[in-house]
Amino acid sequence: MEKITIGDFKKMFNQAYTDIKQREDEFSQLDAVIGDGDHGTAIVQAMQSAVEAIDKGAEFKQMLNDAGFNVMLQTSGSTSTLMGGFLLGMSDHSTGEELNIDQIKALFKGGLEGVQKQTKAQPGDKTMMDALQPAVEAIVNSESADIRTIMESAANAALEGAKATVGMKANFGRARNYGEKSIGYADSGASSWACMFQAFSKSL
Ligand SMILES: [Mg+2]
């Protein structure tokens, strides 16, 4: 697979929405360990708003811009801000109706930069960044000429990153107050974003 079309991209996001919705309770329960237990609801609502706009899209830049704004207008809280930043960052680095491998690398790199504009969290802080950053690095650094292989390595990197949060102490935001209590459970955001990258890979 050397290109992804708008249609492929719609499938990727619809699969992510379906898979995240299926694990909604799990993500909320993980969030309840060191937070307010709303992450499942928040990520499902953000994905629903994203997919609503993506399904209407005909061209990458406008579609991702509409999706980012739809998420931020319809939902609130940190999950909304981060998902909005991801989509707007991808919009800034995309064009046209299909993407080749170099364009896909630029798209996801832009998405990560969009999230980095919204949070100072670094890998190791036990946040969604522990899944997102390794996933994007896997895409950018891949030498494969096959998009399926590239997205599979992103899914694996995101999953590894999310698993690694089990042993981490929360170091960011309100969750930081829970200190040692946060060890032993995966971060809810890292888990849901890893689920998203697994779904992207599965859909192709
Ligand atoms: Mg929460």
Residues whose N, C-alpha, C, O or C-beta is under 5 A from the ligand:
A	BS01	MG	D31 G35 D36 G37 D38 H39
